[in-house]
């Protein structure tokens, strides 16, 4: 505050700023009704921005990556055999063990999967972030999962440093690893095929090889890590594609959406889509883990529970 000189009234702070040529500042007041000085105004503004940054970064680092979103939906499929109508399919993807997720995190996810009482379990790739050995501590945890119609897995682009060991570990956990292969499920006199393709970036996906042995007209569920492959897959007799890879963008901005998505997930990023020519449904799971940076923002990790219905 300025001191009064004898016989003179104090000069208004706003007028002084204008005379001095600096930017004028609105006469802000605090809760006590006293005017804030320019220094106080700027200091408090900077503190507010800094605090918001800390809260946001803390949420994106320690908050959202641990806040699982369980998506429940019913999906109507016109070619689904009636014997499989009402089946509960659990879809998870992109665990990325060894980066920002470990066996304890996976145990939390497995508990939610068990609670869903799935009929069929589908994992669509990237069980580890870099090294197959990072799965070893989690084999017994994955082995706790059971589903009467089976547990199926494919490899993602992060799974290719030691595919033999990774396949062996997933198999010992009770998963059937499909690499350009399919498996026929029989129930109530009807047949459903689960097909899995190699990764687009580091493997050699071969739809024709995957469909060998699948009788014509069989409802076929395709597991493919990169979702954009759906525009190729729709030319083959697949009826539903499950994918991951995108992480939903992992960081999403208001009014903008995904800040970045990896190659192979530019078009189909998160949730349910239908291809343009055949209207084949494609579901993209946002993944459970993170990669490159341990953050998520406006893009929670996801577990998907799909109840299959006949259209």
C-alpha positions in Angstrom: 0.0 0.0 0.0 1.2 3.6 -0.7 1.6 6.1 2.1 -0.3 9.4 2.0 1.8 12.6 1.7 0.6 15.6 3.6 -2.2 17.5 1.8 -2.3 15.1 -1.1 -4.7 12.3 -1.9 -3.3 8.9 -2.9 -3.0 8.2 -6.6 -5.2 5.2 -7.9 -3.1 2.1 -8.6 -4.9 1.6 -12.0 -4.0 5.1 -13.1 -0.3 4.6 -12.2 -0.2 1.5 -14.4 -1.6 3.4 -17.4 0.8 6.4 -16.9 3.8 4.0 -16.6 3.0 2.4 -20.0 2.5 -1.2 -18.5 -0.6 -3.3 -19.1 -3.6 -2.4 -17.0 -4.9 -4.9 -14.5 -8.5 -5.1 -13.4 -8.9 -4.0 -9.8 -9.2 -7.5 -8.4 -10.1 -7.9 -4.8 -9.6 -10.7 -2.3 -12.1 -12.2 0.0 -11.7 -9.4 2.5 -12.6 -6.8 0.0 -9.1 -5.2 -0.2 -7.6 -4.6 -3.6 -4.9 -7.0 -4.9 -1.7 -5.5 -6.1 -0.4 -6.4 -9.6 2.2 -8.7 -8.1 -0.4 -10.5 -5.9 -2.7 -11.0 -8.9 0.0 -12.5 -11.1 1.4 -14.6 -8.3 -1.9 -16.1 -7.4 -2.7 -16.7 -11.1 0.6 -18.6 -11.6 0.0 -20.6 -8.5 -3.5 -21.6 -9.7 -2.1 -22.8 -13.1 0.8 -24.7 -11.4 -1.6 -26.4 -9.0 -3.9 -27.4 -11.8 -0.9 -28.9 -13.6 0.1 -30.9 -10.6 -3.4 -32.2 -10.1 -3.8 -33.1 -13.7 -0.4 -34.8 -13.9 -1.0 -36.7 -10.7 -4.4 -37.9 -11.9 -3.0 -38.9 -15.3 -0.1 -40.8 -13.6 -1.5 -42.3 -10.4 -5.2 -41.9 -10.9 -6.6 -42.8 -14.3 -4.2 -45.7 -15.1 -5.6 -47.5 -12.0 -9.3 -46.6 -12.6 -10.6 -49.5 -14.6 -13.6 -48.9 -16.9 -15.8 -52.0 -17.3 -17.8 -51.7 -20.5 -20.9 -53.8 -20.7 -22.8 -54.1 -23.9 -25.1 -56.3 -26.0 -24.1 -56.9 -29.6 -26.7 -58.1 -32.1 -25.3 -60.4 -34.8 -27.6 -61.6 -37.5 -25.5 -64.8 -38.4 -24.9 -65.9 -34.8 -26.2 -69.4 -34.2 -29.0 -69.5 -31.7 -27.1 -72.0 -29.6 -24.6 -69.2 -28.8 -27.1 -66.4 -28.2 -26.7 -65.0 -24.7 -23.1 -66.1 -24.4 -20.9 -63.7 -22.4 -17.6 -62.8 -24.1 -14.9 -61.0 -22.1 -12.4 -59.0 -24.1 -9.2 -57.6 -22.7 -6.1 -56.3 -24.4 -2.7 -54.6 -24.1 -1.6 -55.4 -20.6 2.0 -54.4 -21.2 3.5 -56.2 -18.3 6.9 -54.9 -17.4 6.3 -51.2 -18.1 3.6 -49.7 -15.9 1.8 -52.9 -14.9 2.9 -56.0 -12.9 1.5 -59.2 -11.5 -0.4 -57.3 -8.8 -2.2 -55.1 -11.4 -3.0 -58.2 -13.5 -4.5 -59.9 -10.4 -6.9 -57.0 -10.0 -8.0 -57.4 -13.6 -8.4 -61.1 -13.3 -10.6 -60.7 -10.3 -13.0 -58.5 -12.4 -12.9 -61.1 -15.2 -13.8 -63.9 -12.9 -16.6 -61.8 -11.4 -18.1 -61.5 -14.9 -18.5 -65.3 -15.2 -17.4 -65.3 -18.9 -18.4 -68.1 -21.4 -15.5 -67.2 -23.6 -12.4 -65.1 -23.0 -10.5 -63.2 -25.8 -7.1 -61.5 -25.3 -6.0 -59.4 -28.3 -2.3 -58.9 -27.9 0.6 -57.1 -26.1 0.6 -59.2 -22.9 4.1 -57.8 -22.3 5.7 -54.4 -23.1 9.1 -55.8 -24.1 10.3 -59.1 -22.7 8.5 -62.4 -22.6 10.1 -63.1 -19.2 7.9 -60.4 -17.7 5.0 -62.7 -18.0 6.5 -65.5 -15.9 5.2 -64.1 -12.6 1.7 -63.8 -13.9 1.1 -67.3 -15.4 -0.5 -68.7 -12.3 -2.7 -65.6 -12.1 -4.0 -66.0 -15.7 -4.4 -69.7 -15.1 -7.1 -68.9 -12.5 -9.4 -67.8 -15.4 -11.9 -70.3 -16.7 -14.5 -70.2 -19.4 -16.6 -73.1 -20.7 -16.1 -72.0 -24.4 -12.4 -71.5 -24.0 -9.6 -68.8 -23.5 -8.0 -67.5 -26.7 -5.1 -65.1 -27.3 -3.1 -63.5 -30.1 0.2 -61.7 -30.2 0.6 -58.0 -30.5 3.5 -56.0 -31.9 5.2 -55.8 -28.5 5.1 -59.6 -28.1 7.6 -60.5 -30.8 11.0 -60.4 -29.0 10.6 -64.1 -28.0 7.4 -65.5 -29.4 8.2 -69.1 -28.6 8.6 -68.4 -24.8 5.6 -66.1 -24.8 3.4 -68.7 -26.5 4.6 -71.4 -24.2 3.7 -69.2 -21.1 0.3 -68.3 -22.4 -0.4 -71.9 -23.3 0.6 -73.0 -19.8 -1.9 -70.4 -18.4 -4.6 -72.2 -20.4 -4.9 -69.9 -23.4 -5.1 -71.2 -26.9 -2.7 -68.9 -28.9 -3.9 -68.5 -32.4 -1.4 -67.4 -35.1 -3.1 -67.5 -38.5 -5.2 -70.3 -37.0 -8.7 -71.0 -36.0 -10.5 -73.2 -33.4 -14.0 -74.6 -33.7 -16.4 -74.5 -30.7 -19.4 -76.8 -30.8 -22.4 -76.2 -28.6 -26.0 -77.3 -28.9 -25.5 -78.8 -32.3 -24.1 -75.5 -33.7 -20.5 -74.4 -34.5 -18.7 -71.1 -33.9 -15.1 -70.5 -35.1 -12.5 -68.3 -33.3 -9.8 -67.2 -35.6 -6.6 -65.3 -34.7 -4.1 -63.6 -37.0 -0.4 -62.7 -36.7 0.4 -59.1 -35.9 0.4 -56.7 -38.8 3.6 -54.9 -37.9 5.9 -57.7 -37.0 4.1 -60.9 -38.2 2.6 -62.0 -41.4 -1.2 -62.1 -41.1 -2.8 -64.7 -43.4 -6.6 -64.8 -43.3 -6.8 -67.7 -45.8 -4.6 -69.8 -43.6 -6.6 -68.9 -40.5 -9.8 -70.0 -42.2 -8.5 -73.4 -43.3 -10.8 -76.1 -41.8 -13.6 -73.7 -41.0 -16.8 -75.0 -42.7 -18.4 -72.6 -45.1 -21.2 -70.5 -43.5 -19.7 -70.9 -40.0 -20.0 -67.8 -37.8 -16.3 -66.7 -37.3 -15.0 -64.3 -34.7 -11.7 -62.7 -35.7 -9.0 -61.6 -33.2 -6.6 -59.1 -34.8 -4.3 -56.8 -32.8 -4.4 -53.8 -35.2 -8.0 -52.6 -35.7 -7.6 -50.9 -39.1 -7.0 -54.4 -40.6 -10.8 -54.7 -40.5 -10.9 -53.0 -43.9 -8.9 -56.0 -45.3 -10.6 -58.6 -43.1 -14.1 -57.7 -44.3 -13.3 -59.2 -47.7 -13.2 -62.6 -45.9 -16.0 -64.6 -44.2 -15.5 -63.0 -40.8 -18.5 -61.8 -38.8 -16.9 -59.9 -35.9 -13.5 -58.5 -35.2 -12.0 -57.8 -31.8 -8.9 -55.6 -31.6 -6.7 -53.5 -29.3 -3.4 -51.8 -30.0 -4.7 -48.2 -30.0 -5.0 -47.8 -26.2 -7.8 -45.4 -27.2 -5.1 -42.9 -27.7 -4.0 -43.2 -24.0 -4.1 -39.4 -23.9 -7.3 -37.7 -25.1 -7.9 -34.0 -25.2 -11.3 -32.3 -24.8 -12.9 -31.5 -28.2 -9.9 -33.1 -30.0 -9.9 -36.8 -29.0 -6.9 -39.0 -29.2 -3.7 -37.0 -29.3 -1.8 -39.9 -31.0 -2.6 -43.4 -32.1 0.0 -46.0 -33.4 0.1 -47.2 -37.0 -2.8 -49.6 -37.6 -5.3 -47.7 -35.4 -5.8 -44.4 -37.2 -9.4 -45.2 -38.3 -10.8 -47.5 -35.6 -9.6 -46.1 -32.2 -12.0 -47.0 -29.4 -15.3 -48.7 -29.0 -17.7 -50.2 -31.6 -17.5 -49.5 -35.4 -18.9 -51.1 -38.5 -16.8 -51.4 -41.7 -18.0 -49.5 -44.7 -18.6 -52.2 -47.3 -19.8 -55.2 -45.3 -20.9 -53.5 -42.1 -18.8 -56.0 -40.1 -18.7 -55.0 -36.4 -15.3 -54.1 -35.0 -14.7 -53.6 -31.3 -11.6 -51.8 -30.2 -10.6 -52.3 -26.5 -8.7 -49.4 -25.0 -6.3 -51.8 -23.3 -5.4 -52.4 -19.6 -1.8 -51.1 -19.6 0.2 -48.3 -20.9 3.3 -48.0 -23.1 6.0 -45.3 -23.8 4.6 -43.1 -21.0 2.9 -44.2 -17.8 0.0 -41.8 -18.3 -3.7 -41.9 -19.2 -5.9 -38.9 -19.5 -9.7 -39.0 -20.4 -9.0 -42.6 -21.6 -9.4 -45.1 -18.8 -8.1 -48.7 -19.1 -10.9 -51.0 -20.2 -12.4 -54.4 -19.7 -15.2 -55.2 -22.2 -18.0 -57.6 -21.4 -20.1 -58.4 -24.6 -23.3 -60.4 -24.5 -23.8 -62.0 -27.9 -27.3 -61.7 -29.3 -29.0 -62.8 -32.5 -30.2 -59.8 -34.6 
